[in-house]
């Protein structure tokens, strides 16, 4: 077939492999994926089109979801920064088990093509390692996949996790793995991660930036990112952080989710972290209007409750007996939803789920 291949044809590294196949040109690669990997064909076709940028939709991390353009040169810079940080060199084996509709999946493909990885692409499922017995030097997953693949995670030498918060119980299990496991911080605007935190090993306290990234705080104490190789614009986030220095931080929660109850400001993510060992079901902290407090804390649990009043009392008793919350952090109300509404990237859509109540 004939394709309009642009200047980025050169980034097809000679050691790049896709599902054990070698390609002499972008056209040959596109011919292969159109037949064998139609989902990634959509992205790769746009990558090799005669344009200098890609249009992608943001997740809403820095505001209302919108369509933005990412320069392909910036995506290449991001790929090289990841390769340098994790020391994943040409010829390394890597696994793509995330959708290429979103930036995380797109960037795994870009990294492989730019850095010369031998990439396997498998279907996007909750337990991807059931589909392969191979050992990989690098892979990326969301927390749900980590949970369902845990018994086989040591098939991956270095694993990065993004797209959601890990439960305390899963974090404890990860600490015992031989594989190197990292949480990532980033968004579409930063072309996936700009900082990572080791989850097992001695050096696992804070997020540390990749090369050529510098951090600051705005007057809300939210993270501000300067990443000149990725974007000329300073990125203002809604993420509340504890900034240690311009290159490391501790993530606290979202500014737009802060709840003011009785004059005290609560960060829901901090309360959720303390409760994460108590429940097997998914849950989140929200609020509703209250005449006395202005807003009162509400615990929302994903569960079909036949007797919600009795179940609410049982859960509240469990929380009080665990003594993991201060008296002000204890939810004033517990409610149940059969099923949470999710975002396209499978995160809990808190606002839409609350609207069901």
N, C-alpha and C positions, 0 to 999 in steps of 0.2 A: 504494500500500500504506500501511497505518497503522503508524507507529512511535512508540515512547515516547521522545520527545526530551527530554533534560534541559537544565539551565542552560547547558551548553557549546555549545548551538546558536549562540550569539553569536560563537564563535571562527571561524566560517566566513567568512573575510575576503572582502569583495566582489570583490577582484581575484584570488581563487583560481581556478585552472583545472586541470582534470585531463584530460590527453590532448586539449587544445584545447576542452574542454567547460566551459561556465559553469553554475553551479547557484544557484538562488534560495533553496534551503533544504537542510537536512540530509536530509530525506526524499527530495528529488529526487536528491541525491548517492547515497544508498543504493539507490534504484531503479536508477540507472545502473550502479553497480559490481556489484550482484548479477547482472546480465545480462552485463556486459562485463569485469569484473575480479573474479571470484569469490574469488581469494585475498585481496585487500585488503578485500573485503566483510566477511570474518570480523572483522578488527580494527576497521573503521569502525563496524560494528554495535555492538560492545562499547564503542567510544569514545562513541557517542551514547546509550547506555543510561542509565537513570536511576540512576546510581551515581557516587560521587565519586572512585573509584579503579579501577585495572585490576590484575588478577592476572597476573603474568608469572613465568617461571622464570628463575632466575639461572644464569649459566654456571659458577659455582664459583670465581670469582676471589677471593672473600673467605671461602671455605670450601666445605662440601658444597653442591651444587646444591639449591635449594629454591624453593618458590613464595613470592613476596612481593607486596605490594600497593603500587603506585605511585600517589600522588595525581595526579589529572588537572591540578590547579593547578600541581604541580611539573613536570609534563611541558610545560605551557605556558611556565613560567619557563625551562626548559632550551631550548625552541625559540627564545624571545626572546634568550637569551644567545648562542646560535649566530648568529642573525641580526645581532646587534650586533657580535660579534667579527669576523665575516667581511664585514660591511657588505653583506649580501644583502637588498635591499629588496623591497617589494611590486612585483609585475610581473616579477620576475626569473625566468628559466627554470631549471628544475632537473630532474634525472634520478633516478628510483628504479629501480635494477637489483638490489636486494637483497630478500630475503624479508621480508614483513611478519609472519612468525611470530616474528621476533626483534626485540629492542629497536631495533636500528639501522634496520631497515626501518620499524617503527612510527613512529619519530621523524622520518623524512623526510616521512611523511604529515602528522604533527602540525605540523611546521615550515611545510609548504606551506599548510595550512589556516589556521594562526594568522597567518603573515606575508604571505599573499597571493601565493605563488609560482605560476608556471605550470608544473605538474609533469607530466612524461611518465612513465608506468609501462610498463616493458618486461619480458619474461620474464627470470627469474633464470637466467643462463647464465654460463659462464666468460669469454666474449668479448662482452660486451653492446654495445659500440660498433659491432659488425658489423650491429646491428639498426637503427641510426639514423645519419643524416648531419647531424643538427642540431647547432648550437652551443649549449652550456649554460653558464650562469654558475656553477652549483654542482651537485656530485654526490658520492656516497660509494661506495667500493668496498672489497672485501677484496683482499689481496695477489695472490691467484690471478687475479682479474679484471684487476688492473693489469698483470700480466705478459702476459696474452693480448690485452689491448687497447692495449698500449704505443704502437704505431704511430699510433693515433688519439687519444691522450690529450689532444692540444691542442685537441680539440673541447670540452674542459671548461676554463673559466677558473680555477675554484678546485675542487680535488679533495681530499677528506679520505679517509684510508685507515685502516681499523681491522680488528680480528679476527685479527691475527697479526703475526709479525715479518717484515720485509722483508729479503731477502738483500742482501749487500754489492754484488753485481753489479747488482741492480735499483736500488739506491740511487744508484749511480754514473750509471746511465742517466737517472734522474729529474732529476739536477742539471742536465742539459742542456735540459730542457723549458722552454718559454715560460710554460706554465700554472703557477699557484701550487699546489704540492702539499704536503700536511700529513699527518704521522702523528698519530693521535689516541690519547689515553689515557683509558680509562673502563671502565665495567662496567654491568650492568643496574641495580645499586643506585644508581649515580650518573646514571641515565637517559642512557646513552651517554657521550660525552666530557666531561670536566671540564678537560682540558688538551690542547694541541696543540703540535706541533713542526714548523716549516717545514723541508722536505726539500731545497728548492732556493732559492737566494738567499743573501744575506749573513747573515741572522739565523736560523741553523739549528742552533744548538748544543744547546739544551735545550728541554724541554717547558715551556710557560707556561700558567698557568691562565686560564680564562674568568672573566668578572666574578663577584664574590661567592663566590669559592672561596678557602679558606685551607688550607695544608698544614702538617704536622708529622711527626715521626718517633716511633715507639714504641721500647721498649728493645731490639728486635731490629733496629732501623734500617730498619723497614718503613714505608711511607707511611701516614699518617693524614690523612683528608680531612674538613674541615668545610665543608658546603655547605648553609647554612640555608634557602635558597630551594628546595632539592631534597628535603632530608630533615632532620628534627629530630635524628636520630641521628648521632653521630660514626661514620665508616666506617673500620674498621681493615682494611687490606689485607695480603696476603702478598707484596707487591712490594718488593724491596730497591731503594732509590734513594739517589742522592747529592743531598741537598737543598741548593740554593744559597741560597734564602731562602723565605719562606712562599708564594711564588707561582711558583717555578720549580725544576725538578729534572732529573736525568739518571737514566733507568731502567737498572738493572743486571741484574735477573733475579728469579726467584721464590725466596722463603725456603724453601718446601716442596720445592724441587728441589735444594737445596744438597747436595753430596756431600763427605763427610769421608773422605779417602783418605790413609792414612799420617800422620794428624794435620794435614793441610792441607785447608782448606775450598775447594771449587771451586764456582763458579756455572756450571752447564752452558750457559746462554744466552751467557755471555761467550766460552766456548770455541767455541760454534757460530758466533758472529759472526766469529771469526778464521778459521774453516774455510770460510765460506760461498762464497768464490770458487773453492774447489778442486773442488767437486762439482756436477754438474748434477742429481743425484738428491736427493730429500728425505732428511734425516738428522736425528738428534738424539743428544745425549750422555746416557748413563745410567750405571748402575753395577751391579756384582754382588759378592756376598760374596767376600772373599779372606782366606786364613789369615794372610798377612803384613801386608797393608795395612788390613785391616778391610773396606774396599770398594775395588774397582779401577774405573777409568774404562773405559767401554765405548762405542764408536761404533756406532750402529745405523743402517744404510743401507737405504733402500727400493729393493731390486734383486733380481731373480731371478738367483741366482748358480749357474752350472753347476759351477764349481770354486771353492768358497768359500775354501779355504786359499790357493790361488795368488792369488785376487783380493784377499784380505785383506792379503797381503804387498805387493801392488802399491799398494794404497791407503795402507798404512802408509809405504811408501817415498816416496810423493807428499807425504804430510804432513811427513815429516822433511826432505825436500829443500826444501819451501816455507819452512821456518824461521819459521812464523807462531805456533808454540806454544813455550812453555818446556818443558824436559825433563820436568817434573812433569805438564804438561797433556796430553802425548801419550797417547792411549788405549792401554791395555794389551791391549785386545782389540777386534777389529772383527767384527761379525756382520751378516747380511743377512736381510731379511724381504721376501717377495714383495709384500706390501701392508700399509701401516700401517692400524691402526684409527683412525677419526676420531670426533670429537665431532659433535653435531648441527649445529654451526656450522662444520664442516669444518676444525677445528684437529686436529693430531696428538694422539691420546690416548696419551700416553707409557706410562702404567701398563698399560693394556690391551694395547698393542703389545708391551711387554716380557713380558707374561704368555704371549704366543704362543711365546716362546723357551723 
